[in-house]
Amino acid sequence: MSLSEARLSTATRPNDLEAYWMPFTANRAFKKAPRLITRAKDMYYYAADGRAVLDAAAGLWCCNAGHNRDPIVAAIKRQAEELDYAPAFQFAHPNAFELASRVAALAPGDLDHVFFCNSGSEAVDTALKIALAYHHARGEGARTRLIGRERGYHGVGFGGISVGGIANNRKFFGSLLAGVDHLPHTYNRDTQAFTKGEPEWGAHLADDLERIAVLHDPSTIAAVIVEPMAGSTGVLPPPKGYLQRLRAVCDKYGILLILDEVITGFGRLGFAFAAERYGVVPDIITFAKGITSGTVPMGGAIVRAPVYDAFMRGPEHVIELFHGYTYSAHPLACAAGLATLDLYREERLFERAGALEPKFADAAMTLRGLPGVLDIRTVGLVAGIDLTSKPDGFGKRAYAAMEKAFHEHGIMIRVTGDTIALSPPLIVSENEIGEIFGKVGRVIEAVR
Ligand SMILES: Cc1ncc(COP(=O)(O)O)c(C=O)c1O
């Protein structure tokens, strides 16, 4: 065996955790007490030691149909045997068109063309680039400014962190994109604490777009991007009327509205897209995660007809949008996406999430009054629980909660700062909702 063959076939040391630099992870702490998952089925993960761990996070907000669902697994297997890969540029395979049609049919209004990529971060960069190029194509090339929102999460590409508003995701990475401004975030504990669904207070914060537009000159602004519900920052449902007001200001000034539905898409708030829940038709929707229920990486941007049409001019042999990824509409992702959408339809999982929302919210609110619980917010099948921070470190209490939850209470939760975020697969039963909040309550008591 040659040296390189030997290197390919063996780790340098057995059970060596060192080489893998884990993303968004406290690497040293993890490697001291690893949370290793080796198997999953439906609502459960199984740890390396065989323990069942109830998944209260749908992986990373993505496994909406539950884990290792037979029809999705079968579709991926079939596809792998039939067509491994087809070039995404200048060639295509039939499932890409079928999935685009199916996704477009789920989107509201005239959002009817779909550009595929492989992640939420790529979806955001794609949407921002489409917005800029759209204005350019229409002779409004001066529209180059992008507006995001404080506490927004739009992935980790330079576009996404520039419009994003989470300080730690920005501050280590230089000067970012020029010409970006941010709306204020919509959270105010004094007026919103322990709200189920959309808070009453805060719609007026959308009017800040008016101020920003006037400050920079509206004719220089290309697009505004927000999450309908800010997820990664710790679950902030939009105030009642907020998104409608944002839409109105965008209309007034010819600014494109991008809703980043990477988390809220595919049933999380009881609808195919949150845009439908809120009765707002954006110009572009970004999606990822739930499109394949987390099985194969995929993301995309859905655009309104006039946006697509603006590009479809000039000589027909010329590429209309100089953008794309080797793995755009990858055959395995498309097969997984089609099977996932079938499952969502057959099991009526979006409607199920909507029907379970009141029970989920009630169960979440039972944790009110536990030691150190500052606020609980719910919307759809999502809950955010703010804990008091320990004097010796922001985020330490929630980190301890995540560790204890996994190792001692058999439940996977997601934490951000000192907030616990819960977003179980949409197949969750009423009993399992009870089990989730029972376990989370015990974990909160344990880290008091
Ligand atoms: C709203 C939003 N946009 C973008 C992303 C980035 O997605 P990805 O991690 O697939 O790049 C996320 C991830 O959580 C998200 O919540």
The ligand as an SDF file (V2000), in Angstrom:
LIG
                    3D

 16 16  0  0  0  0  0  0  0  0999 V2000
  -33.1080   32.8500    7.9790 C   0  0  0  0  0  0  0  0  0  0  0  0
  -31.8760   32.0990    7.6120 C   0  0  0  0  0  0  0  0  0  0  0  0
  -31.2230   32.4290    6.5030 N   0  0  0  0  0  0  0  0  0  0  0  0
  -30.1190   31.7790    6.1140 C   0  0  0  0  0  0  0  0  0  0  0  0
  -29.6240   30.7280    6.8520 C   0  0  0  0  0  0  0  0  0  0  0  0
  -28.3780   30.0440    6.4250 C   0  0  0  0  0  0  0  0  0  0  0  0
  -28.6170   28.7410    6.0250 O   0  0  0  0  0  0  0  0  0  0  0  0
  -27.4030   27.7270    5.8410 P   0  0  0  0  0  0  0  0  0  0  0  0
  -26.8740   27.4000    7.1820 O   0  0  0  0  0  0  0  0  0  0  0  0
  -28.0480   26.5530    5.1380 O   0  0  0  0  0  0  0  0  0  0  0  0
  -26.3890   28.3790    4.9730 O   0  0  0  0  0  0  0  0  0  0  0  0
  -30.2770   30.3370    8.0140 C   0  0  0  0  0  0  0  0  0  0  0  0
  -29.7790   29.2320    8.8290 C   0  0  0  0  0  0  0  0  0  0  0  0
  -30.2430   28.9570    9.9160 O   0  0  0  0  0  0  0  0  0  0  0  0
  -31.4440   31.0530    8.4110 C   0  0  0  0  0  0  0  0  0  0  0  0
  -32.0800   30.7510    9.5420 O   0  0  0  0  0  0  0  0  0  0  0  0
  1  2  1  0
  2  3  1  0
  2 15  2  0
  3  4  2  0
  4  5  1  0
  5  6  1  0
  5 12  2  0
  6  7  1  0
  7  8  1  0
  8  9  2  0
  8 10  1  0
  8 11  1  0
 12 13  1  0
 12 15  1  0
 13 14  2  0
 15 16  1  0
M  END
$$$$
